[in-house]
């Protein structure tokens, strides 16, 4: 199985989190599981990686959080995307698609003689 480099995972954390939260409110453990699911297990985040990014995105006002009492009677911190976050996600999508196109162009070039 192919695993991604730490730098690529770090670079993709913002659009991954914003994309997941665009699906609806979620909490840390669930976000970690969703990333693992959508990457077919190629990306596995630990709490220590996720929470600093969540705090940064919240500081940037791209996401917001609230404490909600779960069905099990525990309080969980749920995160949701803000309007600013939706705008940022749109830009992230455009950036990643442009980079994808650049790489496809590069790798489909024929070697010069």
C-alpha positions as CSV (number, residue, x, y, z in Angstrom):
1,X,0.0,0.0,0.0
2,X,1.2,3.5,-0.8
3,X,1.4,6.0,2.1
4,X,1.8,9.7,1.7
5,X,4.7,11.7,2.9
6,X,4.3,13.8,6.1
7,X,4.7,17.0,4.1
8,X,1.9,16.0,1.6
9,X,-0.4,15.0,4.5
10,X,0.3,18.3,6.3
11,X,-0.3,20.3,3.1
12,X,-3.6,18.5,2.5
13,X,-4.9,18.7,6.1
14,X,-6.8,22.0,5.6
15,X,-8.8,21.0,2.6
16,X,-9.4,17.5,4.0
17,X,-10.9,19.0,7.3
18,X,-12.9,21.7,5.5
19,X,-14.2,19.1,3.0
20,X,-15.3,16.7,5.8
21,X,-17.0,19.5,7.8
22,X,-18.8,20.6,4.6
23,X,-20.6,17.2,5.0
24,X,-21.8,18.3,8.4
25,X,-20.7,18.8,12.0
26,X,-18.2,16.4,13.4
27,X,-15.9,15.8,16.3
28,X,-12.2,14.9,16.4
29,X,-12.3,11.2,16.6
30,X,-14.9,11.1,13.8
31,X,-12.8,13.3,11.6
32,X,-9.8,11.1,12.1
33,X,-11.9,8.0,11.1
34,X,-13.4,9.8,8.1
35,X,-9.9,10.7,6.8
36,X,-8.9,7.1,7.2
37,X,-12.0,6.0,5.4
38,X,-11.8,8.4,2.4
39,X,-8.1,7.7,1.9
40,X,-8.6,3.9,2.0
41,X,-6.3,3.8,5.0
42,X,-3.5,5.6,3.4
43,X,-3.8,8.5,5.8
44,X,-3.9,7.9,9.5
45,X,-4.0,10.9,11.7
46,X,-3.3,10.9,15.4
47,X,-4.9,13.3,17.9
48,X,-1.6,15.1,18.1
49,X,-1.8,16.0,14.4
50,X,-5.4,16.9,14.2
51,X,-6.1,19.1,17.1
52,X,-3.4,21.8,16.4
53,X,-4.9,22.1,12.8
54,X,-8.4,22.4,14.2
55,X,-7.3,25.1,16.6
56,X,-5.5,27.0,13.8
57,X,-8.6,26.7,11.5
58,X,-10.8,28.0,14.3
59,X,-8.4,30.9,14.9
60,X,-8.6,31.7,11.2
61,X,-12.5,31.6,11.6
62,X,-12.8,28.9,8.9
63,X,-14.4,26.6,11.4
64,X,-16.3,27.0,14.7
65,X,-16.8,24.7,17.6
66,X,-19.4,23.9,20.2
67,X,-19.8,21.4,23.1
68,X,-22.7,19.0,22.6
69,X,-23.9,16.3,25.0
70,X,-23.7,13.0,23.2
71,X,-26.2,10.2,23.5
72,X,-23.8,8.4,25.9
73,X,-23.9,11.4,28.2
74,X,-20.4,12.7,27.4
75,X,-19.7,16.2,26.2
76,X,-18.0,16.3,22.8
77,X,-16.6,19.3,21.0
78,X,-18.2,19.4,17.5
79,X,-16.7,21.4,14.7
80,X,-18.6,23.0,11.8
81,X,-17.5,25.0,8.7
82,X,-18.2,28.7,8.6
83,X,-19.0,30.8,5.5
84,X,-15.4,31.9,5.4
85,X,-14.4,28.2,5.6
86,X,-16.6,27.4,2.6
87,X,-14.9,30.2,0.6
88,X,-11.5,28.9,1.6
89,X,-12.5,25.3,0.7
90,X,-13.6,26.6,-2.8
91,X,-10.1,28.2,-3.2
92,X,-8.4,25.1,-1.9
93,X,-10.2,22.9,-4.4
94,X,-9.2,25.2,-7.2
95,X,-5.6,25.2,-6.1
96,X,-5.4,21.4,-5.8
97,X,-7.1,20.9,-9.1
98,X,-4.6,23.3,-10.8
99,X,-1.7,21.6,-9.2
100,X,-3.1,18.2,-10.3
101,X,-3.3,19.5,-13.8
102,X,0.3,20.8,-13.7
103,X,1.6,17.5,-12.5
104,X,-0.4,15.6,-15.2
105,X,1.1,17.9,-17.8
106,X,4.6,17.3,-16.5
107,X,4.3,13.5,-16.3
108,X,2.8,13.1,-19.7
109,X,5.6,15.0,-21.4
110,X,7.8,13.0,-23.7
111,X,11.5,13.2,-22.9
112,X,13.4,15.5,-25.2
113,X,16.1,13.9,-27.5
